[in-house]
Each structure stands twice: as C-alpha cells, then as structure tokens.
Amino acid sequence: MKNRLRELRTAREWSQGDLAEKLAVSRQTIYAIETEKYDPSLPLALKIGKLFKLPVEDIFEA
C-alpha cells in the first residue's frame, strides 16, 4: 500500500524512532510501513491520521 508516511515524518523533522514512540510501536514497524513491506492495522492507521491531523485516505492509498 502506497503511503506518505516518510514525507509527513521528515517534514516535521522526526526520526523513525520519534514517530514510533508517539505511536507506541517499534521503529521497525515505522520502517516497514514506509518501505511498503507492512500495511498498518486499521487502529494504527487511524492513530497515524490523528497524529498528523489528516484523513487516513490522505496518507494511505490502495
């Protein structure tokens, strides 16, 4: 699943570790999502949307 997570994260100058901490997941999870090796669960996708104040559809696309 394509996503804008890296773009959004770097615009805020957050490391993968920073974002992982804010979302209560591992840095490896953030890496896997950014490299499109892992699709986040719906609760995690919603949490990401809330953190960035964006609809999930603006971050992830099928």
C-alpha positions as CSV (number, residue, x, y, z in Angstrom):
1,M,0.0,0.0,0.0
2,K,1.5,3.3,-1.0
3,N,1.8,5.9,1.7
4,R,3.1,9.4,2.5
5,L,4.4,8.5,6.0
6,R,8.1,9.2,5.3
7,E,7.2,12.6,3.7
8,L,5.0,13.6,6.6
9,R,7.5,12.4,9.2
10,T,10.5,14.2,7.6
11,A,8.5,17.4,7.1
12,R,8.3,17.5,10.9
13,E,11.9,16.6,11.3
14,W,11.0,13.4,13.3
15,S,13.2,10.3,13.2
16,Q,11.6,6.9,12.7
17,G,12.2,6.4,16.4
18,D,10.4,9.7,17.3
19,L,7.4,8.6,15.3
20,A,7.4,5.1,16.7
21,E,7.4,6.5,20.2
22,K,4.5,8.8,19.5
23,L,2.5,5.8,18.1
24,A,3.7,3.3,20.7
25,V,5.1,0.9,18.1
26,S,8.6,-0.2,17.2
27,R,10.9,1.7,14.9
28,Q,11.0,-1.4,12.7
29,T,7.2,-1.1,12.3
30,I,7.6,2.5,11.0
31,Y,10.4,1.4,8.7
32,A,8.2,-1.5,7.3
33,I,5.3,0.8,6.7
34,E,7.4,3.4,5.0
35,T,9.0,0.9,2.7
36,E,5.6,-0.7,2.0
37,K,6.6,-4.1,3.4
38,Y,3.8,-3.9,6.0
39,D,0.3,-2.4,5.9
40,P,-0.8,-1.0,9.3
41,S,-3.8,-2.2,11.1
42,L,-6.9,0.0,10.9
43,P,-6.4,1.2,14.5
44,L,-2.8,2.1,13.8
45,A,-3.7,3.8,10.5
46,L,-6.4,5.9,12.4
47,K,-3.8,6.8,15.1
48,I,-1.4,7.9,12.4
49,G,-4.1,10.1,10.8
50,K,-5.0,11.6,14.1
51,L,-1.3,12.4,14.9
52,F,-0.8,14.1,11.5
53,K,-4.3,15.7,11.6
54,L,-5.1,14.2,8.2
55,P,-7.8,11.7,7.0
56,V,-6.3,8.2,6.6
57,E,-7.1,8.5,2.8
58,D,-4.7,11.4,2.5
59,I,-1.8,9.3,4.0
60,F,-2.5,5.8,2.5
61,E,-3.7,4.8,-0.9
62,A,-4.5,1.3,-2.1
